[in-house]
Amino acid sequence: MCAKNSFLASLGVEIHASGHRRWPTEVKALVVADTLEPGATVNAVADRYGVQPNQLSA
């Protein structure tokens, strides 16, 4: 398991063999809250969590 997947799994994200991920509501809220931090960018937060920026900004 790569470091990013290990990090996500530690947050409670279910990662399936196909690569599909199931994100708990609490984790989604955490990711959105990270974008609201002063100086944070959508691109940087998306990269941290392994998602595309357009998935986060939508």
N, C-alpha and C positions, 0 to 999 in steps of 0.2 A: 504494500500500500504506500502510495507516495505521501510526502509530508503534508501536502494540501488536503488530501483525503483524510489523513489522520487527524488533522486540525478540525476539519468539518465533522468527522465522526465524534470527536470529543465534545462538540457543541450539541450533538444529538441529531445530526443530519443522517438519514438513512441513505446509504450508497449501495446501489444494486450492481451486480456483475455487468449489466448492460451499460452502466455509466449513469443511469437515471438516478436522480437524487430527490428525496422527499424531505422538504424543509419544514420543521415545526414552526408554528405561528410565532413562538417566542424568539426563534432565531431570525426569522424574517424581520421582526421588530428591531432586533439588535443591529442587523445590517443597515436598515433604514436610519436608525439613530446614529450610526457611525457616519453616515453622509451629512448629518446635521452638525457635526463637530466643526468648530472654527478651523479653517484651513484645509478641511477634507475635500477631496474631489471625488466625483462619481467614479472616474476611471481608477483611481487608487483603491477605493473601497471594493469595487468590482473585482479588481485583480487579487486583492487579499482573500476574497471568498470564492474565487474561481468561477465567476459568472461574467457574462458579457455586460458591458456598461448599459446597453439599451434595455436589458432585462431589469436592471436596477432602477433606471430612471423612469420606466413605464409605471 
